[in-house]
Amino acid sequence: MPDTAVLKHHADLLDRAATRLGVDLQDAAISGQFAFDDIADAVLRCTQCPQPEACESWLATAPSAPEQAPHYCRNHDLLTALQGVAE
């Protein structure tokens, strides 16, 4: 299991990516679009990503409202699905 610092870093990356895509993960969980446990699973998937630096770069340079998460994102499908619900 990743250490606390790694978990916090990837939780931040996931939240920032979701926000950039117009998705509020907390609101999505509260409204029942997915379970709170799914957030934890998504963070754990994110910790397995071999490209966190690429994600940081994408977050720094992506347009303010990109159409989708990067193709390499381990949570691409989840974020895309939630993005469709948020629209």
N, C-alpha and C positions, 0 to 999 in steps of 0.2 A: 504494500500500500504506500502511495506517495506520502511524503512528509507534509506537515501543515503548510509550510511556505509554498510548496508546489501546488497544493490544492487551492490555496488562496489565489495564487497567480493565475491558474487556469479558470477558476471561478470568475475572476475579473475579466479575463479574455472572453469567456463565453458571454458574460453579461454585456460587455462592450460591443461584441459582435451582434448580439441580439438587438441591442438598442440601436446600433447603426442600421439594422435592417427593419426597424420600426416595430420590434417585438419587445414587450415588457414581460419578462419571464414570470415575475411575481404575479402580475395581473392575470397572465395566462393560466397559472396554477390555481389562483383563487377562483377564477371563473369556470374551472373544471375542464379547460382545453387539454390539460395534461396534469399528471399527479406531481406533487412536490418531490416525491422520490425520483421522478424522471429528471429533475434538475440535478440531483446528486449523480444519477447515472450519466448525464450529459457531461458533467464536470469530470467524472472518472474517464469517460471516453476522450475528453480533451487532454487529459494528462498523458494519454498514450500517443498523442500526436508527435511525430518526429520533426515538425516544422513550427514550433511556437514563435520563432523569430519572424517567419513569413507572415504569421497572423498579426504580429505587432506591426509589421510594415504595412500590411493591408489596412489595418485600423488607422494607421497614420496617413495613408494616402488615398484610400477609397473615397469615392464621391460621398456626399452626405446621405444619399439614399440609394445605395447599390441595389441592383435587382436581386442578387442572391449572395450567399456566403461563398467563399472560395471553394473550388472543386475539391481541394485536399482536406477541407474541414471534416472532421469525424462526426460533426453534428449538422452537416449540410442538410440532410433530409429532414431532421427535426426542425431546424430553423426555417426551412422552406415551407414545411407544413404549417408552422405557427405563423409565418408571414402571410400565408394565404388566408388564415383565419382573421388576422389583424386588419386586413384590407377591407 
